Amino acid sequence: MTDAILGQLSPGLYLTGDDVDARYSSDWSRSNPCRPAVVLRPRTVSDVSTMLRLCHGVEQPVVIQGGRTGLAGGATPKPGEWALSLERLSEISEIDPAGLYVTVGAGTPLEKIQNCAREAGCRFPLDIGSRGSCLAGGLVSTNAGGIEVIRYGMARSLVLGLVAVLADGTVVESRNHLLKNNAGLDVKQLFIGSEGILGVVTEVTFRLAPAGRERHTVLCGLSSFEHVIALLNLLNRGPGVLCAFEAMWASYYAEALHATQAADPLGAPHPYYVLAEMEGAGANGFDADVESMLAKALEDGVLNDAVIAKSGAESAALWKMREAVGEIGRTFSPAADFDIGLPLGKMDRFASDVQSALTQAFGDCRMIAFGHVGDGNLHIMASTGRSGDLERIYDLVYRLTEGLGGTITAEHGIGVIKKPWLGLSRTDNEIALMRLLKTTLDGRNILNRGRVI
């Protein structure tokens, strides 16, 4: 069967045997790594179509891979699966600063898109810590969130059009450059957030934002989560527009300082920290307005302390602490990683309940909490140092999530790791509809088999 497929492809379009690098064995979760026997490496949409048509004909299952930066095990091969890597579909084919859109291949790194937009006098406002590694197709197929969701929404809100290839090789061209287009069903929505189980996204047209205005990055220390919410409400009223609002519990902040070997910009510990970024309508008076607002918050007891970045370098140093998750993860491994979605008013209670429950269940469980709190997304990392405890940790935390009306994933997706708990966040009828869509579009079940549902 292998020879029957590969014999119809150019040798430059696949890797086999010892040529298959270990990086194709798993995503960032490092869960159950498995080196695929074959890695398909298309250069064009036509290549993807041909490869899937051939695999479909003999029911050869494939796992779709981009930058493999996911944490849900979705891009990790299973025994018998081939990997379909989109990393070579990395062309930026069109950018229109007037129309505010850019069209890219699925293998284009996020950072490359951001830089291209900047050079054209625009901004691509989707931003996550793995910007140098994650690829456009993965952003779309997982409906990625990240730092600026509070202003610009999830990836779904930034996708104008796309091209996808179905399991049998059929190419679905749902290209679009228009902000408003109500012509029939919006087919592209089928593929956004579907984690590759319905089709392979090969090309995307993203919305851009106008060129960035003056920004201020602020790090604040606070004494309670009530004050965190009060600060969020204050910043939402101005000055300027709130673009990011990241909260860090003291547990995370201490680990971040240690991991980055950075001096504490605030000098003294606080129970909670907020890293916020605001964009002004104009430079005149914006500095003074921000400083005046923070001074008033300090006077009113909302803040314990605050520091404003005075340069791009200082802003980057503050963001380095918030994005130190990878460095911290090395000391926590093996760890259970969570990207919970919760009503804001229940978030601190949830974090406290999780810590208590983990301590009661395991005694020696370490936990840190942080997240995009402005949009209701809380990240937790928990570890006993024993991989055998992970499933029990996941089950405990996800059942607490259900009890508070939250979702088990706000941005990373279900993949393989969270699949057993999907029913805590979706109804039976919703899951049945998901299965119907999967059966209709991939009746032979060759795309990302065993993921999500």
N, C-alpha and C positions, 0 to 999 in steps of 0.2 A: 504493500500500500504506500509506504514512504517513497519508494522509487517511482511509483506511478504518478505521484504528485510532483516530486522534485524534478523528475525528468522533463516536465513541461515548463520549468522555470529556469531562468538564467542563473548560473552558479553564484553570481554576485548578489542575488536576492534572498539568500538564506545561509544559515550557519548550521553545522551539524557536529556531533561528536566533541572532540577536544577543542574545537573552535568556538564552542558556546561558552562565553564568559560567565563567571559565577554571578555577575550582577543581574543576570536574567532569572536568578533562582528565587527571588522574593522581593516584596516591596519593603518599605521601611519598618513594617511591623516585625520583620524577621521571623514570622510565625510559620512553622513547618516548611522551610525552604526546600525546593525541589528543582534540580537543573533540568530544563526541557531538552528532549532529544534533538529538537529542531527549533530554530528561531527564524521566522520569516521576517524579512527586512525590506518592505516595499519602498519604492521611491516615488510612486505616483498613485493617484486614486485608481487608475486602471490596474495597477499591480495588485492593490488590495482586492479589487473586484475579482480578478483572476484567481488569486490565492483562496479567497473564500468560496468561490464556485467549485474549485477543485476539492477543497476540504469538505464542503457540503455534500459533494457527490459520493464520498466514501465515509461520511459521518466522522471525520477526524475532528475532535474537539480542539479549540484554540482558546488561549487566554490572551486578552488584549493588554498590551503594555505601552505606557508612555514614559514618564520620568520615574515611575515606580516609587513615588514619594508618599503614597497612601499608607494609612495605618490600620486598615480594616482587612488586610489579606486578600483584597480583590484582585491584585495583579500577580499574586504568587501562583506559579504553575502547580497543578495537581498531577499525579502520576498519569502518564499517557497523553497529556495535553502538549500541544505545540504552542510556542509563544509567537504572537503577532506584534512585533515592535514597530511603532509608528515614528520612531525617533528621526528617521531620515526625511519625513514630510515636513520640513522646517522652513519652507519658503514663505516670506511675506510678499504676497502677490500684488497687493494694492493698499494704498493708504490715501484717504481723502480728508485733508484738514478742514475743508469747507463743509463737506457732508458729515464730518465727524464719525468716520468709520475706518476700520482696518480689516483686511481679509488675510488670514494666515493658514498655513498647514497645521494639522493636528500635532505635529512634532515640534512646533516652535516653542522655545522656552519663554516663560512669562517675562523674564527680565529683558529678553530681546524685544518683545512687543512693547514693553514700557519704554525702552530706550528709543525705539523707532518712533513711537508717538511723540516723545519729548523732542526729538530732532525735527519733527514736523510741526512743532509748536502746539502740540496737544498733550493730553494725558490719558493713559489707560488706567482707570482707578481701581481695578481689581488688584489686590496686593496681599501676598501671604509670605511667611518667613522662608519658604522653600523656593522663592522666586527664581533662583538661579538654576534649579533642577526640574521643577514641575513644568509640564507641557500643556499646550492649549487644549488638546483633546481631553486630557484628564480633568482640566478645570471645568469643562463643559459636562463630561459624563458623570462627574461627581457633584455638579452644581456647587462649586467651591464658594466659600465665604471669604473669611479673612478680615483684614484690618478695617476696611472702609465700608463694610456692609451698612453701618449705621446711617451713611449718607447715600450710597449708590446701590445698595441691595446686593443680593447674591449674584452669582455668574449668570443665572437665568435672565436677570433684568438687563444684562449687557450684551446678550446674544441677539443679533438682528437676523442672521441666517446661518445655514450650515449645509454641508454635504455629508451624507452618511451612506454606508454600504451595508446592505442586509446580509443575513447569513448565507443566502444562495448566490451572492455576488451582485444582486440588483443595486444599482446606484440611485439613491434618492437625492435629487438636487433641490433643496429647499433654500436656495440662495435668495438673499434679500438685503437691500441697502436702506430700506425705508423705515422710519420710526413708526409709521402707521400703515398697516396692511391687513385688512380684514377679509381678504379673498379666500373664503372657505376655511377649513380647519387649519390650524397652525401646526403643521406636521412636525416642525423642528422640536416642539415641546416634548414629543415622544422620547427623544434621545437625550435631552438635557436632564441630568440627574438619574438616568436609568442604569448607570454603571456598566455600560457595554453589554447588557443582556439582550437588547433589542436590535442593536446594530453598531457599526463602527464609525464613529465620527472622524472624518478625514480632513475637513476644511471648516473654518469658522469665520464669520464676519462679526466683529465686535463693535459695539458703540465706543466712542471716545468722548472725553470731556474736554472743554476748553482749556487752554494753557493755564497752569497753576498760578494762583495768586499768592500773596504773601502768607506764609504759614508760621504758626508758633507751636512748638512742642513743649509741654509742661508736665513735670513729674510732681505729684502731690503725695503727702503722707496724711493719713486720716485715722481717726480713732474708732470709728464704727462703720458698719455697712450702711446704716441709715444716712451717715454723712456722705458715703459714696453715691447714694441715690440723690441726695440733695445737691451734690456737685454736678451730677449728670443733668439735673433739671436746670441748674444755674447756667451751665455751658450751653445747653440747648436754647437758651434765651439770648445768647450772644455774649460778647461781640463776635461778629463773623459767623461762620458756619462750622459746626462740630463735625469733623471728618473721622475721628477715631476716639474711642473711649475704652481703654484696656485696664482692667483691674487685676491686681496681684495681691493675694493673701500673703501674710508675713512669711509663711512657710516657703512659698515659691520665691519670694524676693531674696531671702537669705541664701537659698540654693543658687539663684542666678548670680548673686555677687560672688559666691565661691567659685562657680563654674567659669565666670569670665575674668576672675581675678581683678575686679574693678573696685575702686573706692566708692563708698556710698555717697552719692551726690547730696543726700539730705543729712548725712552725718550722724543721725540717731535713728533707732528702730521705731516702726509704727505698726499697728495691727493690720492696716490696709494701705495699699498704694494704688494710685491711678496715673496712667500715662495717657495724656490726651493731646490731640492735635486739632487746631482750629485754623480755618482759612478765612482771611479777611477780604472784604470787598475792594479794599485799596490800602496802600501803605500809610497814607496820611492819618496819623492818630491811632492806628491799630495797636502799636506797641503800648502806648499809654492806656488805652482802653483795657487791654488784657491785664496789665499790671494793676490797674485800678480795681478790676473785678476780683482778682486774686487777693488783693489787700483787704477788700470788703469781706471776702469769704474767710480770711484769717481772723479778722476782727469779730466776725459773727460766730466763730468756733466751728465752722464747717471744715476747715483745714487746720492741721497741726503745723504744716510746713509745705513749702513749694519752691521749685526751682524752674526757671524758664531757660530753655536752650538759647544761647546767644549766637549760634552759628550752625551751619549744616553738620559740622563735625560733632558738636555737642549734642545735636539732635540724634545723630547716628549712634552715639555712645549710649544714650538713654534707650533707644530702640534695641540695641544689642542685648540689654538685660532682658527685655520682654521677649526677645526671640532666641533666648538661650536654651530653648527646650531640648534641642538636639544634644547639647553639651551636658545638660542635667540628666537626660535619659541614659547616658552611659553609666552613671552611678546608680541608677534605679533598676536597670535591667536584671532580670525579666520583670516587666511592669505591665499593668493593665492601664490602657490609655482611653480616656473618655472625652467626648465632645457633646456634652449634654445641652439640651435646650430647655429652659425653664422660665416661668414668669419671674420677672425681676424681683418682686417682693418676696419670693420664696427661696431665692438663691442662697442667701447666707444661712438660713435654717437648714437647707439641703446640705451644704458643705459641712456644717456642724454635725448633722445627723449621720452623714457618711463617715466622718472621722470617728464618731462614737461607735458606730456599728462595726467598723473595721477593727478598732481597738478591742472591742468586746469579742469579736470572732477570732482574731489572730494574735492580739497582744502586741506583736512587734511589727505591725504594718506601717510603713512610711507613706505619707500622702502630701501632695502639694496641690494647690488650686490657683487657677488664673483664668483669664479668658476675655472674650470680646463682650464684656458685660453690657455695654450699651445696646446690643441687639439680642440680649438674652441667652448668650452662648457661654457656657462654663466648661472649662477643661479641667480634668482631674487626672493625676498620675498617681498610681498606688502600687506598692510592691512590698512583699514580704521577703523577697530574694529567692523565693521558691516558685518555679514554674508550675508546680502541681497545684498551687493555690489560685492561679489566675482565673479559672472558670468560676470558682466560688466567689471571687471578688467581683467579677462581672455580674454575676447573678444578683448578688447583694445590692450593688449600686443601681442596677437597672430596675430592680423592684422598688427601691426607694424613689427612683425617678418617676415611675408610673404612679406611685402614690401621691405625688405632688403635681400631677398633670403635665409632666414634661415629656420630652422625646429622647430616645436613646441615642440619636445622632442629629446634630444641628448642621454639620457641614462635611464630615468625613465620609459619610455613606455607610452602608451595611456590610458590603463585601462578604467575607466568609465568617469573620470573627463575631459579628453581631447578629448573624442570621438567626440563631436560636431564640432571640428576644424580639424579633420584628413584631410579633403579635402583641407586645406591650405598647406599641406606638401606632399600630394600624389595625383596623377592624378585619374580621374574617372576610367580609365582602370586598374590602379594598384589596386584600391579598389574593382573593379569588380572581379579581379583575386583572391584577398584575400577572397572574398565571395565564389568563386568557390571552393577554397581549403577547406574552412570551411564546406561547404555543402558536399563535397566529403568525408571528414574524420569524420565529425560529423553531419550526416544528421538529427539526431533528436535534435540537438542543446542543448545538456545537459552540455557541458563543458564551464565554464566561459561565460555563456549566457549574451549577451548584452555588452560584453567588446570589445574594439578595433573597431569592425565594427558592 
